[in-house]
Amino acid sequence: MKKILKLGTILFVITAIAGILLGWVHEVTREPIARQLQKEKVEAMRATLPTAEDFRPVDVSLPADSFIREVNGGYKGEELVGYDIKVTPKGYGGIIELMVGISMDGRIQGIRILSHGETPGLGAESVKPAFSGQFAGKPAVELSVVKDAPAKEEEIQALTGATITSKAITSAVNQAVAFFHASLKGGGK
């Protein structure tokens, strides 16, 4: 019995020290991580809405049943030039976090994938311009995924072996486009 209490006490002390150290590391790294995530978000907004100089959060009611998580207006001076819409669809390997830039003239300016858990060599290829670059310049209409080379302006060629990822990203872009037309196109409500 004494031996069990001694081992239990040692285990408790080790666990308590490890918990305290983990809590300390969390506190020390929280601010730098938050700053880095904010920097990456701003870089993504600049890449997906290149005509904007400044980005401001938009206070808008987000649909509960959609992938849309955040909306930022992009401004050049005081002129609203478009919106960056953050969406988080579920891909093959988990949640994909991406930014969709739509200009006020109704064109997708680009997308930027912020994070994903997709399969290396397959769905992870979605971050490369060969796939994600297809969205830039497309009209803000419902897009569809095709296996072969796109024959229409509103078609996106799927990644080989990663149809689920391709469809998830395109579906998220379609939700951002629909939200833009329903809630933002008139300059916000």
Buried (B, 14 or more C-beta within 10 A) or exposed (E): EEEEEEEEEEEEEEEEEEEEEEEEEEEEEEEEEEEEEEEBBEEBBBBBBBBBEEBEEBEBEBEEEBBBEBBBBBBEEEEBBBBBBBBBBEBBBEEBBBBBBBBBEBBBBBBBBBEBEBBEEBBBBBBEEEBBEBBBEBEBBEBEBBEEEBEEEEBBBBBEEBBBBBBBBBBBBBBBBBBBBEBBBEEEE
